[in-house]
Amino acid sequence: MIHGIYIIEACSGVCLISRKYGDVELDEGLISGFLTALQQFSSELASQKGQPAILREVEMKNYAIVYERTEDIMVVASVDKRDNEKVLRNALNKIIEMFLQRYDYYLKSWRGDIKPFREFLPEIDKLTLDGKIAELAVPKPLLKKKIPKSVVKMGVFLDEDAFTVANLCDGTKTKEEISEETGFTIEKVGELLEQLEKMGLIEM
C-alpha cells in the first residue's frame, strides 16, 4: 500500500502538503532534503555523461520511495515494494496534474505559506483510493486444484521449482512474497507463474 504522499516544491525542497496512510512515517524535512539533493546529484551525473536524469525511485528492503516531478513540484510516495508501479505512477502524475491546475498561479507568486494547500488533501485521498490504489492492482495467484507430489516424481509436466511455487499460490501471496519464501528471483517466479497459468493450474 501507499504509506505516505508528499508534495514538494521543486526549487526550495519545501514540503507543501503530506498525507499519511500506512505505518511507514517519514520526516517531511528529511525526505524533502534527501530527494532534492539526490535529484541534483543524479542530474549532475547524467549531464556529465550527456544523458537526461532518470532516477525516479529509491529502493530499500521492503519499501520504496517513488516519485514523479515537473519543474515546479515533486510528488513522492513511500510504498510497499510489491505495489504495482505503473498504477502508482499514473496516480502520482494525476496528482501533479490536478495540483497544478488548482495551484499553478498561486505557486508563481508563492511566499512560503503552505496552509492553502491543505484543501487538496481530499483530492489525494480520492486519487490514491486512501492509499490503496496500487495495492488493489497486485495479482495474487490462486492454485485451482491441489497437485500431488507424485506428479513431480514422475517428471510428467512439472519440475520441483514449479511445484514449489504452485503450492504457495493460495490467493493471498503476491509474486514478490512467493519470491521471498522460496528464495527464487522475482523474474524466475514470474516465469513459473506464467507457465502454471498457461497450463491452467492457477488463476491470477
Secondary structure, DSSP 8 states (H G I E B T S, - for coil): -EEEEEEEETTT--EEEEEE-SS----HHHHHHHHHHHHHHHHHHHHHTT------EEE-SSEEEEEEE-SSEEEEEEEETTS-HHHHHHHHHHHHHHHHHHHHHHHHT--S--GGGGGGHHHHHHHHTTTTHHHHT----EESS---HHHHHHTSS--HHHHHHHTT-BSS--HHHHHHHH---HHHHHHHHHHHHHTTSEE-
